[in-house]
Every structure is written in C-alpha cells, then in structure tokens.
Amino acid sequence: MLFALNKPVSFAGLLLGFVLAMVVRGVVQRAVFARVSGRRAGLPVFDPKHDFDVYGIVGAALGGTGWGRRAPVAYGDYAPRYRVALSGPLVVLVLSQLALAACFAYTGSLAGFTALALSDTLHGLDFNDNVLQFLWALAGSLLAAGLLMLVPLPPLDGWGVLARRMGPRPSPGFAKAAHWLDDNHIGVVILLIGLALPIGGGASAVLLFLFDLISYPIFALWSAL
C-alpha cells in the first residue's frame, strides 16, 4: 500500500478493503466456529483487535495486501477446521465481486478493464473519476486479500484447508514440514518475500504475479458484460 500513498483515493480504497477483509473474515470464522463446535462461551462476535496480524500488516504495506491472525479452531477439530478456515476467504471473495458489481453499476460498463492487472491496482491507479478509482481499489484490495487467504502456507487459511486434506493423522513428513514452516515462522518469511520481492526487472512479486493470472479471467468476465 505504500506505493499508493501518492494516490490518496486509491490508497483509501485499498486501506478500507484490507481492513474490511480482515474484520469480515474474523467475524465470519468465529460465527462458523461457534456453530460447528458449539463453543459459544467467551467467543466474541466482533473483535477487530484480534483480527490483525503484525506481519500481515507489514505484508500489506509492502505488497498491497496482507493477512490476519489464525482462525479460532482447536487442533483436534478437523472437520470444523476445514469449514472455519474456508468460510472467511470465501466471504471476502464474494465481497470483492460485490465491489466489482458496484463499479459496473456506477459506470454501466467495465469494457477495457481487463488490461488493469491486480498488482497495478494494489500499487495505486489514477482514474479521472474519483468514485470509480475508490471502488476499483476497494474491489482489488478485497480480491487480493481473499486470494492470499487461500494460499497453503501458515499462518494463512489455505494452510488449514491443506491440513484437513491430510486427515487427522498426517504423515511424519507433513508433520515435520508443518513444524518447520509454522513454528519457525518460515511461512511468514516466504509470504513477505512473495509479496514484496520482484521476480525480475520491473516485474511483480511472485504472489502478485500469480494473483494477476487468477484475477485476469474475473476482470475479463466483468469486462464482457
């Protein structure tokens, strides 16, 4: 997001999108966890101070998007872990599409928007229309946050989904890899590098490049409407 500081409207949209994604993710995951586990006592519905991760904020500052704290799941609850981990990212991705729908409703057409890469949006774009600029930045921020949450690395929600796929008794190799990535914060280091370090001269960072590939057909679909 630091790249967008000289574009105040884009920066405001990106910042709101990131904050909204973290808070909504936390609210949804706590609600799903309470439902599937029956552990409602002591679990707040709205607790934004526990939805943000310091390293995730650093990632957002450097790469345009970041992550929040771990989903509230107990290690023995494998079925709830899968549902809780997946619920947050899916709702955030739905919100990103609603923001794109708002862009479409405001302009009447998003023809030509396919050329706008998600990585460029996260670094700030200048539009002649401030309302459209804000809505597009908001949509891009939500979309990037939702996609990042699904990456299978700790401490992201995608890691919880992957752990569920390994079953209640993962192999020794997976358990060792999980310990190495998680307890030693290697996953965090990989994420920060993937968000901030370009893969070539003038190119996007690795994760942002992947997000560009994934988001292209989404933008193309809206552009074709």
N, C-alpha and C positions, 0 to 999 in steps of 0.2 A: 504493500500500500504506500510505502514511502515514495515510490516512483510517481504516484498520483498527487503528491502534495501541491504541485504547481497547477493542478486542475481541481479546484475546490468542489465543483459539482460532482465530478466523478468520484472524488475522494469520499464525499459524504455518502454517496450511494454504496460504495464499496464497504465503508465502515458500518453502515446500517445493515447491509447484507450479512456481514460477518457476525455482528452482534446478534442479529435476529436468528441466524442459523444456529449459533451456539445455545441460545436460550430456548428456542423451539425444540432443538434436539434433546436438551436436558429435560424439559417438561414432558415431552412425548415418551422418552425412555423411562422416566420414573413412573409415569402412569401405566405403561405396559408392564413394567417390572412388578408394580403393586398388584396388577390384575392377575398375572400368571403365577406369581409366587404367594399371593395372599399376605405379604408383609407390608401392610399399610402403615403400621405404627412407626412414628418417628421419621417418616419419609416425606419431606415437603414436596408440594406440587410445584411451587415456583421458588427456585433457589439459585439465582444467577451468579452469586459469588462463588458457587461451586461448579459452575458450568464452563469456566475458562481455565485453560492451562497456560502457564507462563511460557513454555516452549512453543505452544501453539500460537500465542500472540506474537512471539518473535518470528515464527514462520509466516504469519500474516503480514507483518511489517516488511519482511524481505521478499516474499514471493507473491503477496497479494491475497493469500488465503491461508488458513491455519486450522487448528483442531482444538477440541475441548477435552475435559477430563474424562476418565473412563466411565463407561456405563455402569449403573448400580446393579451389578449381578454378583451372586455368590458363585465360587468356583465349582461347587457341586451341582449347580442348576444348569445342566447343559441345554435342555430344551428352552427354558426362559432366556438363557444367554443368547441363543440364536435369534429369538424374536425381539428381545430388547435391543441387541446390537443393530439389527436391521431396521428397526422402526424409525429411529432418528434420521438416518440418511435418506430414507425413502420420503419422509415428510418434507425434509429440506429440499429434495429434488422436485417434489410437487410444487412447493412454494416458488422455486425458480421458474417453473413453467407458468405459474400464475402471474409472475412478474413479466415474463415474456408476453403473456396474453395482454397485460396492461399496456406494454409497448405497442402491440399490434392494434389494440383498441384506440390508442392515442393517435397513431399515425395512419391507421387504415390499411397499411401495407408495410411489410418488412423486406420487400424486394431489395436485393443488393446487400443485405446484412450478412449474407453467407461469408463475405470476404473479411469480416471482422473476427479475428481469432480471439479465443477466450483469454489467452495470455496477454494480448494487447489491451483487452478490456480491463484486466486486473492491474495493468500498469497505467491506466487512465487514458481516456479518449476524449477528444474535443468534438462536440456537436454544435451546430448553430442553435439548436433548441435545448435549453437547459432542462426542461422537464423530461424530454426523451433521453438526454445524457444521464440524468439521475436514474431513471427507470432501467436503462440498459446496464448501468453499472451495478444496480441492485440485483438485477437478474443474473448477471455474470458472477457476482460475488456468491450468491446463493447456489448457483450451479457448480461453481468450483468447490465450494465447501462440501456440498453433497457428494461430489465425485471423490474428493480427498478422503472423506469418512469411510469410503468403501475400499480403500487401498489396504491390502492384507499385511499390514505392519503394525506392531504395537507402538503407541497406545491407541490406534485407530479402531473403529468399529468393525472394519473389514477383518481385523485380526480375530475378533470374537466369532465372526462367522466362519472363518477358516478353522479355528479351534473346535467349533461344533462339528465341522465336517470330519475332523479327526476322531470323533467319538469320545466316550467317557474315559477310555484308556488309550491315550495316544502312544505312538511308538517311542522308544527311547531316543531315537534320533530327533523326532519332532520336539520332544520334551527338552532335549539339550539345546536345540536351536531356539526354542521359546525362551529358555533361561538366558541364553547369550544375548538375544535381541532385546528382551524386556528388562531384566534385572540390571544389565549393564548399560541401559539407555542407548544401545546401538540403533534401535529402531528410530529413536528421535534424531540421532545424528544423520541417518540415511534420509529421513524426511526433510531435514533442514537443507542438506546438500541438494536433494532432488528438487526443492522449491527455489533455491537461490543460485545454484551454480550452473551457468550456461553450458550446453554440451558442445558448443563451437562458437566461432566468432560471430557475434550478433544473434546467435540462436537462442531459443528459450531454454530454460532449465528442463531437466528430463521429465519431471512430473507435469510441468505446464505444457510441454510438447505433447505428452500423452493426452492431457485434457483437451488440447486443441483437436486432436484426432477424434476423440469421442464426441465433442460438442459440435463438430462440423455438420454431421447429419441432422442434429437437432436444430441448428440455426438454418440449415437448408430447408428443412420441413416448414419452419415458420416463414421463411422467405418465399416459399412456393404457394402459400395460401393467398 
